[in-house]
Amino acid sequence: MAARFLNNVRVRCKEGCEDNLIVVTKQWVNPEGMLDAYWAKTGEPSYCFVGLWESEEKLVAAKPQMIEHLNAVRDFFEELSPELGVTDPVSGPVIIHTP
């Protein structure tokens, strides 16, 4: 099944916390409905998470599990801005997929 919805979260890791972030994140178990999960290193020390989902409903249902994971890694992140806090999340329906 192709992903119908995705979420993306941008973060910036505190100095010295990148290895801890990777260890904790490797232990993450994808919630029901998450088809795939990717972490990309987008700079020093920036990262981007992308989750591919069966549907928006599955993403909404998994929010408690995702918040629990964020709480486990929150101390590893720098504040992006006073408005955003430590994450810059966005989500939406997939409109184009080119395999």
N, C-alpha and C positions, 0 to 999 in steps of 0.2 A: 504494500500500500504506500503510495506517495504521500509525503507530508502535505497537510492542508493548512497548517498554521505554524508559525515560528515565534520564538522569543529570543531576544538578544539583550545581553547585559554587558556593559562596559565597566571595567574597574581598573584601579591603579593600586598596585601592591606596595606596602611599606617596605623600606630597605630591610633586607635580612629575613623577610617573611615568605619569599617566593617558594622555597623548598617546602615549607609547611603547607602552603596553599596547595601545592601539587599532591602532597601525601594525602591530605584530607579529601581533596577532590577525587582522587583515584578510588577512594572508598565509597563514593557516591553511587547509589543504586537508582537508575532511571525510574521515575514514577510510571504508573500505568498510563499508557497513551503517548509517552514520549518515545518516538521512534529512533531518535539518535541525538547525541549530544557532542558538541565540539568546543574545545578551548583553543584559542589562538593567542600567541604572544604577539601583540601589535606594536610593541615598543618597549623601552626601558622606563619603567617597569609596568607597562600597561598590558592588559589582557581583555579578551572579548569572549563571551560565552554565547553559543547559539544552540538552541534546542529546537528540534523538529517534532511536530506534534500531529496526531491523527486529526485533532479538532480543537477549536477554541474551548469547548466544554471540558475536554481532558486537561488542558492547561489550567483552566480555572479550578478544577477539582484537585489538581496537584499543588496549588499555591501553598497550602500549609506545609507540605513536605519541602518545597523549595525555600520557604522562609526559614524552616528549621535548619536547612543546610547553610543558608546565608548567615544565620546566627552563629553557626560553628566556625565560619571563616571571616566574619565581619571585622574582627580585630586585626586581620592581616591587611586590610585595605586603608588607603588614605582617603580623606574626604575629597571628592571631586569639586564640590562647591557647596555653599550653605543651602542652596535650593535643592540640590540633588542628594546630598549626603555622600555615601560611599559607593553608590551604584547609579548607573544611567540605564534603566531598563526601557525597552520598547517591545511591542509584539504586534502581530497582525497576520492576516490571511496571506498565504502564498498566492501570488498572482502570475508568476512566471517560474517554470521549472525547466531547466535545460540539462538533461543528463549527459 
